[in-house]
Amino acid sequence: MINPFRNRIVVDPWRPSGTDVAEIHSNAFGLCSRALNTVRKEGRTTSVLLYGETGSGKTHVLNRLQHYTLTLPNLCVFGSVRLHTSPNRLWRHLRTSFVESLARPGKNRRTQLELVFMRRLYLLCKKTTISFEELTDLTETIRTESHLSPNLCQALQHLIHHRHCPDVQAWLKGHSLPESSYSKLQIRPPDETDDSEDLAREMVLELCRLAGPTIPVVLSFDQIEALQRYPKDIDGLFRFGQAIRTLHDETSNLLLVTCIQTSFLGELRKAVAFPDFDAMSCHVLTLGTLKLDQALKVISSRIDAISDKGFDKNLLFQNLAKDLSVFVGEAERTCRAILSRCADIFDNLSDPAPGHGLPDSEPPLSTFLQNEMDAREESAFSRIGLDEMDDILSNVLPSLINILDERCREKDRRYPDVDMVIACPDAEIGISLCNHQNMSSLAGKLRRLVQNFSPEKGKRLVLLRHPQFRISPSAKKVNQYLRRLNDRRVRLITPSLEALAALDALRSLLSDARSGDLTHQGNPIHEKTVREWFKSLKASSAKAFLDDVLSESDPMSPEDQEILQRILYLMEKERVIALTEAARRMHIETSRLEQFVKNHLREIGYLEGPPAVLFDVVP
Amino acid sequence: MVEKVDFFEFINLLLDIMDMPLTPSDDLSRPKALPETLPETLPETLTVVKKMIERALKPLTADEIHQDIPGLYQLKKQDLVRLLQREAGFGTLHRWSAGPGSRKERFWHQDETAYFQDRILSALSRQMLTKIDLLENVKKDAAPCSKTRLTRIVNTTLAALIKEKTLFDIPPWGSYKKSRYAVHPPDLKLYLDKTRKEFDRVCQKLKKAGIGPEHVFAAFQNMLSLSRTAASPSGVDSRKDLQPTLPEPDVSETVLNRIVQTMLKIVPSAAKQAPVWLPDLRNALDLSKDTFDRAVLILAKQGKVFLNKHAHPAQMTNTEKETMIADSQGNYYVVVVLREGNRG
């Protein structure tokens, strides 16, 4: 039987409502619902700051609030943001998370964004059906009333008609789109000179304005602690405070709910400016620990949910209640600690180990971390999209490099085209993320890098691009600028998909550890433990990638670079091709091509012959 | 004589007034004479008065309040006095005795006795003082108070707090000829120093007669136990060794209440379960670490507050740990939260 107490961490507010004891944290939930009422009735943005120990149920309160918004008679939007991002990309992360939340189903299985737009349309025309011409006119009215951009209105009309939905979603999230998609959507691409953070902030505010005065928007922020790239880092928290104040001051329909660990209060207050803290904490509440009677209600609800009819639920309850009366006692415990205790007892009762008291049902810490890492890596491998690489790398690279050498820290960047600058004792490494699908944008970025970057002693520049974003030989400008950067010892690195999955897994492990959501045997694992564990790893794809980024090795020669680009392009078209045929098409000697391919087995698949065959590496 | 006007205070008052809702009664329809019985119908005036009192740096007489009330909210002086007295009866304001050289009672947002009690505890937590020094210390930079009144408050407060063991009477010793007051019990070593020297001298003398110190000590102990049954004013158990251990003083209700009141003072939203960072509360209170820690744990045990612990105490530095509260199970508490319905 599945242990009913094992699934004890509510990872995000979107989880289906399972066993819930309404009495627990009813004050926190009541405060949020009253604040939501204030937003609706008074037409002003307000905020709630929820404190609590790790495992006290902060995310659970958000989960309850999310379900509550679905039960309200009037439309209410719910958005959630887990802040496992880089301070430099805070608004972009907020934009992506908000759009992802809006794409989730609200009432009637329609997405929240569709519902908001349809509600606005309905309020204008009071009809349940409208013609195409009317839709255009009404959209124009909404645009004027709410100061929306023509691009957003265009995107909304596509959504209503269910046209080009993936592209519209990608555009709303701020992802790079190829030129063809922009023309298909009839949306103007962003200017090269526009700051991506400014664009993201404007989009978030626009989406809030779209909801208008009658539809309140709950925006919840969880895992604030993950904004710390390394111990005592306050930059992310400071910027988060500023972002909250912007949202507070420039909107009139938001309920901003922020959750943090109580032990983080000291650091939060040091990092966040006073006015920003005020904007974040219009209402403040601390979640308490559970008393014995509440603990018993929690376990009772879990036991009730056991579907096995032959199972003696009463006996289990009595066993647990007896133990909890001592365990909870005067000290009181968090919900997570109680469930963890019950899970261990349940395992012991199901499979009693002779001579032991409570079983050590979880493996040793290092094995536990490795298992977690493997599971998260596997999940990331199939889940992460092409456009997520920027967010993953921006968040995790500074942390991981700092783990390998504590003296290496991210510093303020001077040029917008260099996305990260890592200052190490021997060198300053600039990292530019080049995941543009739009070749004109990529060429623009590379051109500016050519103009602004000159090789200096102790300064290096690395370009990173997703392995599945290939550069066609016909992208002449791009190739031309890449060659020029190559001459200046600037390397283009494409991480393997395994490395990306590993980096994403590490990002979530570190974020969970910082936020107290990574527990082993009922106790939270500190970030330092994860850092030390990662440092002790002998080999991993993430470490190999980091070594590649940090190394001072020479970039590939322009000729090799060109061969690689051409062969990748060929493989993308042919998928499988004989070596001789590939050499013929590329006008290159077979032996040279074979040698080249053997040196680049990470990028190109090779099967020895006869006949030798090349194939596209698809994970 | 030209009266000085605090410009900023005036502006602040104006802003407060502008914030207030303009009900019809604020308008021209306001009756010129107030009714004889004192009104339930003067909420705006009362708000203005309360704000003035809240903002005042010292207690104000009814005259002082009356002359600063803006025209729109004015009322007769005797009505104001009655209003103030009524509010003081409700406990929303506090009456203060007349200031030095005056016969007019005053009003303030803090209770007179509690105010001086705080100052007494604060002064004594810094150093032990004689009564005269304590009076001087409490009076310095405090809200004005007549000498007679202040002496009476100090006397009664000292008596009450000594009784409940929040304060301690330190008898004269060495070159100090006067009793002092402190937040900790007297250090008995200071008083036993002479005795110790005498004991050593006796031991030295008897050594020649072949009597070792242990025999002298046993005899002395015997004498002490006899005399202890006769009278032991300090209640010190001296059987164990010559370094007496003091009984742990109980934490008084006054200290517990002070903690709750200080929580509300430094974090007004603490009443609604906002967390109070323990180092901040500790800094605001001037209590010894031991007393503060025990008092907070007692409040938690009584169910008046709850505590949140640090998730990773091992990651705190020793200095950080010192500012938090440890329990016997290795937990370090970082914040204290008032439970619902507890406001001290």
Interface residues (C-beta under 8 A of the other chain):
Chain A: N27 Y51 G52 E53 T54 S56 Q261 T262 S263 L265 G266 R269 S281 H283 V284 L285 T286 G288 T289 E330 A331 E332 G516 P524 H526 K528
Chain B: S269 K272 Q273 A274 P275 W277 P279 K301 F306 N308 K309 H310 A311 H312 A314 Q315 D327 Q329 N331 V334 V335 V337 R339 E340
